[in-house]
Amino acid sequence: MKVLVWAIRIALFLFLLIFAVQNTQPVTLHFVLGHAWQAPLVILLLAFLVGGALLGILSVLGHLFAQRREIAQLKKDLAAVSAMSPDAPQ
């Protein structure tokens, strides 16, 4: 199984390496107010991939922290109920 996983990883790496090597043409990204940025296509694709991943992670963090607070509150409530009644499940 480990050999299969490593074979898939190597194949994916080679595919992405070939993709990167074949997309080194410079492209121009035009911003507002006449600003422009010229870079190889693969660099721009990688930059937008990383930016999108970071935005996705940031969008989930608020919900994650809210869940953690709710879990902590529920554990407190359960401990309080367990302390009040000795026959409650632990």
Secondary structure, 3 states (H helix, E strand, C coil): CHHHHHHHHHHHHHHHHHHHHHCCCEEEEECHHHCEEEEEHHHHHHHHHHHHHHHHHHHHHHHHHHHHHHHHHHHHHHHHHHHHCCCCCC
